[in-house]
Amino acid sequence: INRGWLPYGIENSMEGKELSRLNLSPLDSVNVVGNLEKGKEMYDVYCAICHGPKGKGQGTLVKREKILGVPSYADAARNINVGSTYHTLQYGLNSMGSYASQMNTTEMWQVSEYVMKLKQDLTK
């Protein structure tokens, strides 16, 4: 077992994805700023290339038409929350692969929290 990895008890299925919506981030709520900073750091490395730096779905690979169909976090159809975002990082979804081998459990939760901040910023 990799250091920093914890077993994830929700299965990789549509039912599991729906169940994941009930999960709240286990990260320390006292260190919100630190968690968001680390989440942004990891997001910039692994996610922004497709999702864009602001989560608008206009990352470098999308602009170069290497991949298509990356929606903005602000899209109403993107009914995501911190738990479902973590589930997607854990298992992947559609053409997005899993990031469980690149990030540890804490980092995936930090990125999930940062994605929720981007979504909030886009929907203001």
KOLGU-4560 file (N, C-alpha, C; in nm, 3 decimals, padded with zeros to 5 digits):
<recs>
<n_xx: 00.085 n_yy: -00.118 n_zz: 00.000 ca_xx: 00.000 ca_yy: 00.000 ca_zz: 00.000 c_xx: 00.089 c_yy: 00.124 c_zz: 00.000 mol: A seq: 1 type: ILE>
<n_xx: 00.061 n_yy: 00.218 n_zz: -00.089 ca_xx: 00.137 ca_yy: 00.341 ca_zz: -00.096 c_xx: 00.119 c_yy: 00.425 c_zz: 00.029 mol: A seq: 2 type: ASN>
<n_xx: 00.222 n_yy: 00.497 n_zz: 00.066 ca_xx: 00.214 ca_yy: 00.590 ca_zz: 00.179 c_xx: 00.113 c_yy: 00.699 c_zz: 00.146 mol: A seq: 3 type: ARG>
<n_xx: 00.028 n_yy: 00.733 n_zz: 00.242 ca_xx: -00.072 ca_yy: 00.837 ca_zz: 00.222 c_xx: -00.198 c_yy: 00.790 c_zz: 00.155 mol: A seq: 4 type: GLY>
<n_xx: -00.206 n_yy: 00.661 n_zz: 00.121 ca_xx: -00.324 ca_yy: 00.608 ca_zz: 00.054 c_xx: -00.412 c_yy: 00.539 c_zz: 00.157 mol: A seq: 5 type: TRP>
<n_xx: -00.540 n_yy: 00.565 n_zz: 00.151 ca_xx: -00.636 ca_yy: 00.498 ca_zz: 00.237 c_xx: -00.738 c_yy: 00.427 c_zz: 00.150 mol: A seq: 6 type: LEU>
<n_xx: -00.786 n_yy: 00.312 n_zz: 00.193 ca_xx: -00.888 ca_yy: 00.242 ca_zz: 00.114 c_xx: -01.012 c_yy: 00.329 c_zz: 00.098 mol: A seq: 7 type: PRO>
<n_xx: -01.073 n_yy: 00.324 n_zz: -00.017 ca_xx: -01.195 ca_yy: 00.398 ca_zz: -00.046 c_xx: -01.307 c_yy: 00.297 c_zz: -00.053 mol: A seq: 8 type: TYR>
<n_xx: -01.403 n_yy: 00.307 n_zz: 00.035 ca_xx: -01.504 ca_yy: 00.205 ca_zz: 00.052 c_xx: -01.625 c_yy: 00.216 c_zz: -00.039 mol: A seq: 9 type: GLY>
<n_xx: -01.620 n_yy: 00.302 n_zz: -00.139 ca_xx: -01.733 ca_yy: 00.317 ca_zz: -00.230 c_xx: -01.693 c_yy: 00.260 c_zz: -00.365 mol: A seq: 10 type: ILE>
<n_xx: -01.781 n_yy: 00.180 n_zz: -00.423 ca_xx: -01.747 ca_yy: 00.111 ca_zz: -00.547 c_xx: -01.748 c_yy: 00.203 c_zz: -00.668 mol: A seq: 11 type: GLU>
<n_xx: -01.682 n_yy: 00.158 n_zz: -00.773 ca_xx: -01.675 ca_yy: 00.230 ca_zz: -00.899 c_xx: -01.795 c_yy: 00.191 c_zz: -00.984 mol: A seq: 12 type: ASN>
<n_xx: -01.907 n_yy: 00.258 n_zz: -00.959 ca_xx: -02.031 ca_yy: 00.234 ca_zz: -01.033 c_xx: -02.114 c_yy: 00.362 c_zz: -01.026 mol: A seq: 13 type: SER>
<n_xx: -02.220 n_yy: 00.368 n_zz: -01.104 ca_xx: -02.308 ca_yy: 00.486 ca_zz: -01.097 c_xx: -02.374 c_yy: 00.496 c_zz: -00.960 mol: A seq: 14 type: MET>
<n_xx: -02.405 n_yy: 00.381 n_zz: -00.900 ca_xx: -02.462 ca_yy: 00.382 ca_zz: -00.765 c_xx: -02.359 c_yy: 00.434 c_zz: -00.666 mol: A seq: 15 type: GLU>
<n_xx: -02.234 n_yy: 00.392 n_zz: -00.683 ca_xx: -02.126 ca_yy: 00.440 ca_zz: -00.598 c_xx: -02.105 c_yy: 00.589 c_zz: -00.614 mol: A seq: 16 type: GLY>
<n_xx: -02.113 n_yy: 00.638 n_zz: -00.738 ca_xx: -02.098 ca_yy: 00.782 ca_zz: -00.763 c_xx: -02.207 c_yy: 00.860 c_zz: -00.691 mol: A seq: 17 type: LYS>
<n_xx: -02.330 n_yy: 00.810 n_zz: -00.696 ca_xx: -02.439 ca_yy: 00.878 ca_zz: -00.625 c_xx: -02.419 c_yy: 00.872 c_zz: -00.473 mol: A seq: 18 type: GLU>
<n_xx: -02.375 n_yy: 00.757 n_zz: -00.425 ca_xx: -02.348 ca_yy: 00.742 ca_zz: -00.282 c_xx: -02.236 c_yy: 00.836 c_zz: -00.237 mol: A seq: 19 type: LEU>
<n_xx: -02.140 n_yy: 00.860 n_zz: -00.324 ca_xx: -02.027 ca_yy: 00.946 ca_zz: -00.289 c_xx: -02.070 c_yy: 01.089 c_zz: -00.260 mol: A seq: 20 type: SER>
<n_xx: -02.183 n_yy: 01.130 n_zz: -00.312 ca_xx: -02.234 ca_yy: 01.266 ca_zz: -00.288 c_xx: -02.259 c_yy: 01.292 c_zz: -00.140 mol: A seq: 21 type: ARG>
<n_xx: -02.276 n_yy: 01.186 n_zz: -00.063 ca_xx: -02.301 ca_yy: 01.201 ca_zz: 00.080 c_xx: -02.173 c_yy: 01.224 c_zz: 00.160 mol: A seq: 22 type: LEU>
<n_xx: -02.058 n_yy: 01.200 n_zz: 00.097 ca_xx: -01.930 ca_yy: 01.215 ca_zz: 00.166 c_xx: -01.892 c_yy: 01.362 c_zz: 00.180 mol: A seq: 23 type: ASN>
<n_xx: -01.847 n_yy: 01.396 n_zz: 00.297 ca_xx: -01.791 ca_yy: 01.527 ca_zz: 00.322 c_xx: -01.640 c_yy: 01.512 c_zz: 00.332 mol: A seq: 24 type: LEU>
<n_xx: -01.570 n_yy: 01.619 n_zz: 00.305 ca_xx: -01.424 ca_yy: 01.615 ca_zz: 00.313 c_xx: -01.381 c_yy: 01.590 c_zz: 00.458 mol: A seq: 25 type: SER>
<n_xx: -01.289 n_yy: 01.498 n_zz: 00.479 ca_xx: -01.240 ca_yy: 01.470 ca_zz: 00.614 c_xx: -01.126 c_yy: 01.564 c_zz: 00.655 mol: A seq: 26 type: PRO>
<n_xx: -01.091 n_yy: 01.659 n_zz: 00.569 ca_xx: -00.978 ca_yy: 01.747 ca_zz: 00.599 c_xx: -01.010 c_yy: 01.842 c_zz: 00.713 mol: A seq: 27 type: LEU>
<n_xx: -00.907 n_yy: 01.887 n_zz: 00.776 ca_xx: -00.914 ca_yy: 01.978 ca_zz: 00.889 c_xx: -00.980 c_yy: 02.109 c_zz: 00.847 mol: A seq: 28 type: ASP>
<n_xx: -01.095 n_yy: 02.141 n_zz: 00.904 ca_xx: -01.164 ca_yy: 02.264 ca_zz: 00.868 c_xx: -01.095 c_yy: 02.388 c_zz: 00.925 mol: A seq: 29 type: SER>
<n_xx: -01.001 n_yy: 02.370 n_zz: 01.015 ca_xx: -00.925 ca_yy: 02.482 ca_zz: 01.070 c_xx: -00.823 c_yy: 02.532 c_zz: 00.968 mol: A seq: 30 type: VAL>
<n_xx: -00.772 n_yy: 02.443 n_zz: 00.884 ca_xx: -00.668 ca_yy: 02.478 ca_zz: 00.788 c_xx: -00.725 c_yy: 02.488 c_zz: 00.645 mol: A seq: 31 type: ASN>
<n_xx: -00.838 n_yy: 02.555 n_zz: 00.631 ca_xx: -00.905 ca_yy: 02.566 ca_zz: 00.501 c_xx: -00.813 c_yy: 02.633 c_zz: 00.399 mol: A seq: 32 type: VAL>
<n_xx: -00.751 n_yy: 02.742 n_zz: 00.437 ca_xx: -00.664 ca_yy: 02.815 ca_zz: 00.344 c_xx: -00.548 c_yy: 02.727 c_zz: 00.299 mol: A seq: 33 type: VAL>
<n_xx: -00.484 n_yy: 02.658 n_zz: 00.391 ca_xx: -00.373 ca_yy: 02.568 ca_zz: 00.357 c_xx: -00.418 c_yy: 02.456 c_zz: 00.266 mol: A seq: 34 type: GLY>
<n_xx: -00.536 n_yy: 02.399 n_zz: 00.292 ca_xx: -00.588 ca_yy: 02.292 ca_zz: 00.207 c_xx: -00.619 c_yy: 02.343 c_zz: 00.066 mol: A seq: 35 type: ASN>
<n_xx: -00.675 n_yy: 02.462 n_zz: 00.057 ca_xx: -00.705 ca_yy: 02.519 ca_zz: -00.075 c_xx: -00.577 c_yy: 02.552 c_zz: -00.152 mol: A seq: 36 type: LEU>
<n_xx: -00.475 n_yy: 02.599 n_zz: -00.082 ca_xx: -00.347 ca_yy: 02.628 ca_zz: -00.147 c_xx: -00.285 c_yy: 02.500 c_zz: -00.203 mol: A seq: 37 type: GLU>
<n_xx: -00.285 n_yy: 02.393 n_zz: -00.123 ca_xx: -00.231 ca_yy: 02.265 ca_zz: -00.172 c_xx: -00.319 c_yy: 02.209 c_zz: -00.283 mol: A seq: 38 type: LYS>
<n_xx: -00.450 n_yy: 02.226 n_zz: -00.269 ca_xx: -00.541 ca_yy: 02.180 ca_zz: -00.373 c_xx: -00.516 c_yy: 02.252 c_zz: -00.504 mol: A seq: 39 type: GLY>
<n_xx: -00.495 n_yy: 02.383 n_zz: -00.498 ca_xx: -00.464 ca_yy: 02.460 ca_zz: -00.620 c_xx: -00.333 c_yy: 02.413 c_zz: -00.681 mol: A seq: 40 type: LYS>
<n_xx: -00.235 n_yy: 02.390 n_zz: -00.597 ca_xx: -00.105 ca_yy: 02.342 ca_zz: -00.645 c_xx: -00.120 c_yy: 02.212 c_zz: -00.724 mol: A seq: 41 type: GLU>
<n_xx: -00.194 n_yy: 02.118 n_zz: -00.669 ca_xx: -00.214 ca_yy: 01.989 ca_zz: -00.736 c_xx: -00.304 c_yy: 02.005 c_zz: -00.859 mol: A seq: 42 type: MET>
<n_xx: -00.407 n_yy: 02.088 n_zz: -00.848 ca_xx: -00.498 ca_yy: 02.114 ca_zz: -00.960 c_xx: -00.419 c_yy: 02.170 c_zz: -01.079 mol: A seq: 43 type: TYR>
<n_xx: -00.331 n_yy: 02.266 n_zz: -01.051 ca_xx: -00.252 ca_yy: 02.327 ca_zz: -01.159 c_xx: -00.165 c_yy: 02.224 c_zz: -01.230 mol: A seq: 44 type: ASP>
<n_xx: -00.118 n_yy: 02.125 n_zz: -01.157 ca_xx: -00.033 ca_yy: 02.022 ca_zz: -01.217 c_xx: -00.115 c_yy: 01.920 c_zz: -01.296 mol: A seq: 45 type: VAL>
<n_xx: -00.223 n_yy: 01.871 n_zz: -01.237 ca_xx: -00.295 ca_yy: 01.757 ca_zz: -01.295 c_xx: -00.425 c_yy: 01.790 c_zz: -01.369 mol: A seq: 46 type: TYR>
<n_xx: -00.490 n_yy: 01.898 n_zz: -01.334 ca_xx: -00.626 ca_yy: 01.922 ca_zz: -01.383 c_xx: -00.639 c_yy: 02.036 c_zz: -01.483 mol: A seq: 47 type: CYS>
<n_xx: -00.564 n_yy: 02.144 n_zz: -01.460 ca_xx: -00.580 ca_yy: 02.265 ca_zz: -01.541 c_xx: -00.550 c_yy: 02.242 c_zz: -01.689 mol: A seq: 48 type: ALA>
<n_xx: -00.467 n_yy: 02.145 n_zz: -01.721 ca_xx: -00.433 ca_yy: 02.117 ca_zz: -01.860 c_xx: -00.559 c_yy: 02.086 c_zz: -01.943 mol: A seq: 49 type: ILE>
<n_xx: -00.660 n_yy: 02.028 n_zz: -01.881 ca_xx: -00.787 ca_yy: 01.999 ca_zz: -01.949 c_xx: -00.897 c_yy: 02.094 c_zz: -01.904 mol: A seq: 50 type: CYS>
<n_xx: -00.913 n_yy: 02.110 n_zz: -01.773 ca_xx: -01.025 ca_yy: 02.186 ca_zz: -01.717 c_xx: -01.002 c_yy: 02.336 c_zz: -01.716 mol: A seq: 51 type: HIS>
<n_xx: -00.879 n_yy: 02.381 n_zz: -01.738 ca_xx: -00.847 ca_yy: 02.523 ca_zz: -01.738 c_xx: -00.819 c_yy: 02.574 c_zz: -01.598 mol: A seq: 52 type: GLY>
<n_xx: -00.745 n_yy: 02.683 n_zz: -01.586 ca_xx: -00.706 ca_yy: 02.733 ca_zz: -01.454 c_xx: -00.823 c_yy: 02.782 c_zz: -01.369 mol: A seq: 53 type: PRO>
<n_xx: -00.934 n_yy: 02.816 n_zz: -01.432 ca_xx: -01.051 ca_yy: 02.865 ca_zz: -01.358 c_xx: -01.165 c_yy: 02.763 c_zz: -01.355 mol: A seq: 54 type: LYS>
<n_xx: -01.144 n_yy: 02.646 n_zz: -01.418 ca_xx: -01.249 ca_yy: 02.544 ca_zz: -01.419 c_xx: -01.354 c_yy: 02.566 c_zz: -01.526 mol: A seq: 55 type: GLY>
<n_xx: -01.323 n_yy: 02.645 n_zz: -01.627 ca_xx: -01.420 ca_yy: 02.676 ca_zz: -01.732 c_xx: -01.422 c_yy: 02.571 c_zz: -01.844 mol: A seq: 56 type: LYS>
<n_xx: -01.335 n_yy: 02.469 n_zz: -01.833 ca_xx: -01.331 ca_yy: 02.365 ca_zz: -01.936 c_xx: -01.250 c_yy: 02.406 c_zz: -02.057 mol: A seq: 57 type: GLY>
<n_xx: -01.165 n_yy: 02.505 n_zz: -02.041 ca_xx: -01.087 ca_yy: 02.557 ca_zz: -02.154 c_xx: -00.938 c_yy: 02.548 c_zz: -02.127 mol: A seq: 58 type: GLN>
<n_xx: -00.892 n_yy: 02.430 n_zz: -02.090 ca_xx: -00.750 ca_yy: 02.408 ca_zz: -02.068 c_xx: -00.673 c_yy: 02.403 c_zz: -02.199 mol: A seq: 59 type: GLY>
<n_xx: -00.545 n_yy: 02.396 n_zz: -02.191 ca_xx: -00.458 ca_yy: 02.396 ca_zz: -02.308 c_xx: -00.493 c_yy: 02.284 c_zz: -02.406 mol: A seq: 60 type: THR>
<n_xx: -00.517 n_yy: 02.165 n_zz: -02.356 ca_xx: -00.549 ca_yy: 02.053 ca_zz: -02.447 c_xx: -00.684 c_yy: 02.073 c_zz: -02.516 mol: A seq: 61 type: LEU>
<n_xx: -00.778 n_yy: 02.138 n_zz: -02.450 ca_xx: -00.907 ca_yy: 02.167 ca_zz: -02.512 c_xx: -00.888 c_yy: 02.274 c_zz: -02.620 mol: A seq: 62 type: VAL>
<n_xx: -00.814 n_yy: 02.379 n_zz: -02.587 ca_xx: -00.790 ca_yy: 02.487 ca_zz: -02.684 c_xx: -00.717 c_yy: 02.436 c_zz: -02.808 mol: A seq: 63 type: LYS>
<n_xx: -00.631 n_yy: 02.339 n_zz: -02.791 ca_xx: -00.558 ca_yy: 02.281 ca_zz: -02.905 c_xx: -00.637 c_yy: 02.169 c_zz: -02.973 mol: A seq: 64 type: ARG>
<n_xx: -00.760 n_yy: 02.147 n_zz: -02.926 ca_xx: -00.850 ca_yy: 02.045 ca_zz: -02.980 c_xx: -00.793 c_yy: 01.904 c_zz: -02.973 mol: A seq: 65 type: GLU>
<n_xx: -00.715 n_yy: 01.878 n_zz: -02.869 ca_xx: -00.663 ca_yy: 01.743 ca_zz: -02.845 c_xx: -00.767 c_yy: 01.657 c_zz: -02.774 mol: A seq: 66 type: LYS>
<n_xx: -00.851 n_yy: 01.723 n_zz: -02.695 ca_xx: -00.965 ca_yy: 01.658 ca_zz: -02.632 c_xx: -01.084 c_yy: 01.752 c_zz: -02.643 mol: A seq: 67 type: ILE>
<n_xx: -01.203 n_yy: 01.696 n_zz: -02.641 ca_xx: -01.325 ca_yy: 01.775 ca_zz: -02.654 c_xx: -01.421 c_yy: 01.740 c_zz: -02.543 mol: A seq: 68 type: LEU>
<n_xx: -01.515 n_yy: 01.827 n_zz: -02.519 ca_xx: -01.624 ca_yy: 01.797 ca_zz: -02.427 c_xx: -01.592 c_yy: 01.812 c_zz: -02.280 mol: A seq: 69 type: GLY>
<n_xx: -01.501 n_yy: 01.901 n_zz: -02.245 ca_xx: -01.472 ca_yy: 01.926 ca_zz: -02.103 c_xx: -01.560 c_yy: 02.044 c_zz: -02.061 mol: A seq: 70 type: VAL>
<n_xx: -01.667 n_yy: 02.018 n_zz: -01.984 ca_xx: -01.758 ca_yy: 02.127 ca_zz: -01.949 c_xx: -01.703 c_yy: 02.215 c_zz: -01.837 mol: A seq: 71 type: PRO>
<n_xx: -01.761 n_yy: 02.331 n_zz: -01.827 ca_xx: -01.728 ca_yy: 02.423 ca_zz: -01.718 c_xx: -01.788 c_yy: 02.370 c_zz: -01.588 mol: A seq: 72 type: SER>
<n_xx: -01.721 n_yy: 02.396 n_zz: -01.477 ca_xx: -01.776 ca_yy: 02.358 ca_zz: -01.346 c_xx: -01.905 c_yy: 02.435 c_zz: -01.318 mol: A seq: 73 type: TYR>
<n_xx: -01.927 n_yy: 02.546 n_zz: -01.387 ca_xx: -02.047 ca_yy: 02.626 ca_zz: -01.366 c_xx: -02.170 c_yy: 02.568 c_zz: -01.436 mol: A seq: 74 type: ALA>
<n_xx: -02.153 n_yy: 02.476 n_zz: -01.530 ca_xx: -02.266 ca_yy: 02.417 ca_zz: -01.601 c_xx: -02.362 c_yy: 02.351 c_zz: -01.503 mol: A seq: 75 type: ASP>
<n_xx: -02.490 n_yy: 02.382 n_zz: -01.521 ca_xx: -02.592 ca_yy: 02.327 ca_zz: -01.432 c_xx: -02.592 c_yy: 02.174 c_zz: -01.435 mol: A seq: 76 type: ALA>
<n_xx: -02.560 n_yy: 02.117 n_zz: -01.550 ca_xx: -02.557 ca_yy: 01.971 ca_zz: -01.563 c_xx: -02.444 c_yy: 01.909 c_zz: -01.483 mol: A seq: 77 type: ALA>
<n_xx: -02.345 n_yy: 01.990 n_zz: -01.444 ca_xx: -02.232 ca_yy: 01.942 ca_zz: -01.363 c_xx: -02.271 c_yy: 01.946 c_zz: -01.216 mol: A seq: 78 type: ARG>
<n_xx: -02.363 n_yy: 01.864 n_zz: -01.179 ca_xx: -02.413 ca_yy: 01.857 ca_zz: -01.042 c_xx: -02.308 c_yy: 01.788 c_zz: -00.955 mol: A seq: 79 type: ASN>
<n_xx: -02.199 n_yy: 01.859 n_zz: -00.929 ca_xx: -02.088 ca_yy: 01.799 ca_zz: -00.854 c_xx: -02.082 c_yy: 01.859 c_zz: -00.714 mol: A seq: 80 type: ILE>
<n_xx: -02.030 n_yy: 01.780 n_zz: -00.624 ca_xx: -01.998 ca_yy: 01.829 ca_zz: -00.490 c_xx: -01.863 c_yy: 01.768 c_zz: -00.451 mol: A seq: 81 type: ASN>
<n_xx: -01.818 n_yy: 01.797 n_zz: -00.331 ca_xx: -01.684 ca_yy: 01.754 ca_zz: -00.292 c_xx: -01.672 c_yy: 01.600 c_zz: -00.292 mol: A seq: 82 type: VAL>
<n_xx: -01.776 n_yy: 01.531 n_zz: -00.251 ca_xx: -01.772 ca_yy: 01.384 ca_zz: -00.248 c_xx: -01.770 c_yy: 01.323 c_zz: -00.388 mol: A seq: 83 type: GLY>
<n_xx: -01.851 n_yy: 01.376 n_zz: -00.478 ca_xx: -01.853 ca_yy: 01.321 ca_zz: -00.614 c_xx: -01.725 c_yy: 01.356 c_zz: -00.690 mol: A seq: 84 type: SER>
<n_xx: -01.666 n_yy: 01.471 n_zz: -00.657 ca_xx: -01.539 ca_yy: 01.508 ca_zz: -00.719 c_xx: -01.429 c_yy: 01.414 c_zz: -00.673 mol: A seq: 85 type: THR>
<n_xx: -01.427 n_yy: 01.381 n_zz: -00.544 ca_xx: -01.329 ca_yy: 01.286 ca_zz: -00.493 c_xx: -01.346 c_yy: 01.150 c_zz: -00.563 mol: A seq: 86 type: TYR>
<n_xx: -01.469 n_yy: 01.105 n_zz: -00.577 ca_xx: -01.499 ca_yy: 00.977 ca_zz: -00.643 c_xx: -01.443 c_yy: 00.978 c_zz: -00.786 mol: A seq: 87 type: HIS>
<n_xx: -01.460 n_yy: 01.088 n_zz: -00.857 ca_xx: -01.409 ca_yy: 01.099 ca_zz: -00.993 c_xx: -01.257 c_yy: 01.095 c_zz: -00.996 mol: A seq: 88 type: THR>
<n_xx: -01.192 n_yy: 01.161 n_zz: -00.901 ca_xx: -01.047 ca_yy: 01.155 ca_zz: -00.894 c_xx: -01.001 c_yy: 01.013 c_zz: -00.863 mol: A seq: 89 type: LEU>
<n_xx: -01.074 n_yy: 00.945 n_zz: -00.777 ca_xx: -01.039 ca_yy: 00.809 ca_zz: -00.736 c_xx: -01.048 c_yy: 00.711 c_zz: -00.852 mol: A seq: 90 type: GLN>
<n_xx: -01.159 n_yy: 00.717 n_zz: -00.927 ca_xx: -01.186 ca_yy: 00.617 ca_zz: -01.030 c_xx: -01.178 c_yy: 00.669 c_zz: -01.174 mol: A seq: 91 type: TYR>
<n_xx: -01.189 n_yy: 00.798 n_zz: -01.193 ca_xx: -01.202 ca_yy: 00.853 ca_zz: -01.327 c_xx: -01.348 c_yy: 00.853 c_zz: -01.369 mol: A seq: 92 type: GLY>
<n_xx: -01.376 n_yy: 00.919 n_zz: -01.480 ca_xx: -01.513 ca_yy: 00.924 ca_zz: -01.531 c_xx: -01.507 c_yy: 00.955 c_zz: -01.680 mol: A seq: 93 type: LEU>
<n_xx: -01.577 n_yy: 00.875 n_zz: -01.757 ca_xx: -01.577 ca_yy: 00.890 ca_zz: -01.903 c_xx: -01.433 c_yy: 00.887 c_zz: -01.954 mol: A seq: 94 type: ASN>
<n_xx: -01.390 n_yy: 00.990 n_zz: -02.027 ca_xx: -01.255 ca_yy: 00.986 ca_zz: -02.083 c_xx: -01.148 c_yy: 01.031 c_zz: -01.983 mol: A seq: 95 type: SER>
<n_xx: -01.188 n_yy: 01.079 n_zz: -01.866 ca_xx: -01.091 ca_yy: 01.118 ca_zz: -01.763 c_xx: -01.052 c_yy: 00.995 c_zz: -01.683 mol: A seq: 96 type: MET>
<n_xx: -00.924 n_yy: 00.969 n_zz: -01.675 ca_xx: -00.875 ca_yy: 00.855 ca_zz: -01.599 c_xx: -00.865 c_yy: 00.884 c_zz: -01.450 mol: A seq: 97 type: GLY>
<n_xx: -00.835 n_yy: 00.783 n_zz: -01.374 ca_xx: -00.815 ca_yy: 00.794 ca_zz: -01.230 c_xx: -00.684 c_yy: 00.866 c_zz: -01.200 mol: A seq: 98 type: SER>
<n_xx: -00.684 n_yy: 00.940 n_zz: -01.091 ca_xx: -00.562 ca_yy: 01.006 ca_zz: -01.044 c_xx: -00.515 c_yy: 00.947 c_zz: -00.910 mol: A seq: 99 type: TYR>
<n_xx: -00.570 n_yy: 00.833 n_zz: -00.873 ca_xx: -00.535 ca_yy: 00.770 ca_zz: -00.745 c_xx: -00.389 c_yy: 00.727 c_zz: -00.739 mol: A seq: 100 type: ALA>
<n_xx: -00.327 n_yy: 00.706 n_zz: -00.853 ca_xx: -00.186 ca_yy: 00.668 ca_zz: -00.851 c_xx: -00.093 c_yy: 00.789 c_zz: -00.852 mol: A seq: 101 type: SER>
<n_xx: -00.146 n_yy: 00.907 n_zz: -00.883 ca_xx: -00.065 ca_yy: 01.028 ca_zz: -00.886 c_xx: -00.077 c_yy: 01.111 c_zz: -00.759 mol: A seq: 102 type: GLN>
<n_xx: -00.189 n_yy: 01.099 n_zz: -00.690 ca_xx: -00.214 ca_yy: 01.177 ca_zz: -00.568 c_xx: -00.250 c_yy: 01.084 c_zz: -00.454 mol: A seq: 103 type: MET>
<n_xx: -00.213 n_yy: 01.123 n_zz: -00.334 ca_xx: -00.256 ca_yy: 01.044 ca_zz: -00.219 c_xx: -00.395 c_yy: 01.090 c_zz: -00.176 mol: A seq: 104 type: ASN>
<n_xx: -00.450 n_yy: 01.025 n_zz: -00.077 ca_xx: -00.586 ca_yy: 01.052 ca_zz: -00.031 c_xx: -00.605 c_yy: 01.197 c_zz: 00.009 mol: A seq: 105 type: THR>
<n_xx: -00.514 n_yy: 01.252 n_zz: 00.087 ca_xx: -00.526 ca_yy: 01.391 ca_zz: 00.131 c_xx: -00.523 c_yy: 01.485 c_zz: 00.011 mol: A seq: 106 type: THR>
<n_xx: -00.433 n_yy: 01.463 n_zz: -00.080 ca_xx: -00.422 ca_yy: 01.550 ca_zz: -00.198 c_xx: -00.549 c_yy: 01.546 c_zz: -00.283 mol: A seq: 107 type: GLU>
<n_xx: -00.609 n_yy: 01.427 n_zz: -00.296 ca_xx: -00.733 ca_yy: 01.420 ca_zz: -00.374 c_xx: -00.845 c_yy: 01.497 c_zz: -00.306 mol: A seq: 108 type: MET>
<n_xx: -00.850 n_yy: 01.493 n_zz: -00.172 ca_xx: -00.951 ca_yy: 01.573 ca_zz: -00.102 c_xx: -00.921 c_yy: 01.721 c_zz: -00.115 mol: A seq: 109 type: TRP>
<n_xx: -00.794 n_yy: 01.759 n_zz: -00.112 ca_xx: -00.758 ca_yy: 01.900 ca_zz: -00.129 c_xx: -00.798 c_yy: 01.950 c_zz: -00.267 mol: A seq: 110 type: GLN>
<n_xx: -00.772 n_yy: 01.871 n_zz: -00.370 ca_xx: -00.813 ca_yy: 01.909 ca_zz: -00.505 c_xx: -00.965 c_yy: 01.917 c_zz: -00.513 mol: A seq: 111 type: VAL>
<n_xx: -01.034 n_yy: 01.823 n_zz: -00.452 ca_xx: -01.181 ca_yy: 01.825 ca_zz: -00.453 c_xx: -01.235 c_yy: 01.952 c_zz: -00.390 mol: A seq: 112 type: SER>
<n_xx: -01.176 n_yy: 01.994 n_zz: -00.279 ca_xx: -01.219 ca_yy: 02.118 ca_zz: -00.215 c_xx: -01.188 c_yy: 02.238 c_zz: -00.304 mol: A seq: 113 type: GLU>
<n_xx: -01.073 n_yy: 02.236 n_zz: -00.371 ca_xx: -01.037 ca_yy: 02.346 ca_zz: -00.460 c_xx: -01.132 c_yy: 02.353 c_zz: -00.580 mol: A seq: 114 type: TYR>
<n_xx: -01.171 n_yy: 02.239 n_zz: -00.633 ca_xx: -01.268 ca_yy: 02.237 ca_zz: -00.743 c_xx: -01.400 c_yy: 02.300 c_zz: -00.698 mol: A seq: 115 type: VAL>
<n_xx: -01.442 n_yy: 02.274 n_zz: -00.575 ca_xx: -01.565 ca_yy: 02.335 ca_zz: -00.524 c_xx: -01.551 c_yy: 02.487 c_zz: -00.513 mol: A seq: 116 type: MET>
<n_xx: -01.431 n_yy: 02.534 n_zz: -00.478 ca_xx: -01.405 ca_yy: 02.678 ca_zz: -00.473 c_xx: -01.414 c_yy: 02.737 c_zz: -00.613 mol: A seq: 117 type: LYS>
<n_xx: -01.356 n_yy: 02.669 n_zz: -00.713 ca_xx: -01.366 ca_yy: 02.717 ca_zz: -00.852 c_xx: -01.511 c_yy: 02.722 c_zz: -00.897 mol: A seq: 118 type: LEU>
<n_xx: -01.587 n_yy: 02.619 n_zz: -00.864 ca_xx: -01.728 ca_yy: 02.616 ca_zz: -00.902 c_xx: -01.801 c_yy: 02.733 c_zz: -00.838 mol: A seq: 119 type: LYS>
<n_xx: -01.775 n_yy: 02.757 n_zz: -00.712 ca_xx: -01.838 ca_yy: 02.869 ca_zz: -00.641 c_xx: -01.801 c_yy: 03.003 c_zz: -00.706 mol: A seq: 120 type: GLN>
<n_xx: -01.674 n_yy: 03.019 n_zz: -00.740 ca_xx: -01.627 ca_yy: 03.143 ca_zz: -00.803 c_xx: -01.694 c_yy: 03.164 c_zz: -00.939 mol: A seq: 121 type: ASP>
<n_xx: -01.717 n_yy: 03.057 n_zz: -01.013 ca_xx: -01.779 ca_yy: 03.068 ca_zz: -01.147 c_xx: -01.928 c_yy: 03.098 c_zz: -01.139 mol: A seq: 122 type: LEU>
<n_xx: -01.993 n_yy: 03.059 n_zz: -01.031 ca_xx: -02.138 ca_yy: 03.075 ca_zz: -01.023 c_xx: -02.179 c_yy: 03.198 c_zz: -00.943 mol: A seq: 123 type: THR>
<n_xx: -02.085 n_yy: 03.283 n_zz: -00.909 ca_xx: -02.117 ca_yy: 03.408 ca_zz: -00.836 c_xx: -02.186 c_yy: 03.505 c_zz: -00.927 mol: A seq: 124 type: LYS>
</recs>
